[in-house]
Structure formats: structure tokens, C-alpha cells
Amino acid sequence: MRIAIATAAALVLAASAQAQPLNCANAATQTDMNLCADQAYRKSDADLNAAYQSVTSRLAKDTTKLTQLQAAQKAWLFFRDAECAFSSAGTTGGSAYPMVLSQCLDKLTQARTKELRAYLQCEEGDMSCPVPGK
């Protein structure tokens, strides 16, 4: 009976904690910091996907460049994941690992998004830019 009451109390506490919005500006627990870091990374990943789609739509008529971009993006994803696995290795198995990993993924994803968006802003006649203007 005590186990059932304790389990029910834990479920009520967990549900009430999830009902309150996460305040990432003042995250106090490691769990909250992990969730906030994941939230930031997910937003950055959505931004990356939008930028990538914009670039691919501009390259739709040039299958060679589109294939090259796809290969570059695949290689970049492999690099990002390997780099973040390495850079977060010091926290593997610890409670901070999800936060450290998400922060790395977020940082590198934001940098790649900036690179992709730069392709969309090339000046007319810029021979170093593989993406045509609008």
C-alpha cells in the first residue's frame, strides 16, 4: 500500500512539474538545464532545416550543385555528431551529459545555419557563391 501511495505521489509531482512552463532563464535543476539545452537545440535544428530547404529550392534546376550540397550536408551532419560526441565525452554517464551534448549540437547547428543563409545573400557576380540569386 505504501508503494502505491508513493508511486501515486511521484506521478502527481511529475505531472505538476510538467504542467508549469519551463523557465530556461532561471533553470535551477540539472533536469531543467538539460531540457532547456535540448529545447534550444531543437529550435536551432528547425532553423537549419528551413535554411537548407531554401538553398535546395534555389538549386532545384541544377542537379549537380544540389547533389554536391546534399553530400556536403551529409558530411557536415557526420562531423557535427562526431565532434559533439567527442567534446561531450568528459561528461558521459553524468547528469550534465545531455546538456553538454545539446549545447554542442546547438552551437554547431547555428553556425551551419549561418553558412547556409549566407549562400542566400550572395552578391550578383560573386564567383565563389554556388547558389544563384532569386
C-alpha positions, 0 to 999 in steps of 0.5 A, spaced: 500 500 500 505 504 501 508 503 494 502 505 491 501 511 495 508 513 493 508 511 486 501 515 486 505 521 489 511 521 484 506 521 478 502 527 481 509 531 482 511 529 475 505 531 472 505 538 476 512 539 474 510 538 467 504 542 467 508 549 469 512 552 463 519 551 463 523 557 465 530 556 461 532 563 464 532 561 471 533 553 470 535 551 477 535 543 476 540 539 472 533 536 469 531 543 467 538 545 464 538 539 460 531 540 457 532 547 456 539 545 452 535 540 448 529 545 447 534 550 444 537 545 440 531 543 437 529 550 435 536 551 432 535 544 428 528 547 425 532 553 423 537 549 419 532 545 416 528 551 413 535 554 411 537 548 407 530 547 404 531 554 401 538 553 398 535 546 395 529 550 392 534 555 389 538 549 386 532 545 384 534 546 376 541 544 377 542 537 379 549 537 380 550 543 385 544 540 389 547 533 389 554 536 391 550 540 397 546 534 399 553 530 400 556 536 403 550 536 408 551 529 409 558 530 411 557 536 415 551 532 419 557 526 420 562 531 423 557 535 427 555 528 431 562 526 431 565 532 434 559 533 439 560 526 441 567 527 442 567 534 446 561 531 450 565 525 452 568 528 459 561 528 461 558 521 459 554 517 464 553 524 468 547 528 469 550 534 465 551 529 459 545 531 455 546 538 456 553 538 454 551 534 448 545 539 446 549 545 447 554 542 442 549 540 437 546 547 438 552 551 437 554 547 431 547 547 428 547 555 428 553 556 425 551 551 419 545 555 419 549 561 418 553 558 412 547 556 409 543 563 409 549 566 407 549 562 400 542 566 400 545 573 400 550 572 395 552 578 391 550 578 383 557 576 380 560 573 386 564 567 383 565 563 389 557 563 391 554 556 388 547 558 389 544 563 384 540 569 386 532 569 386 
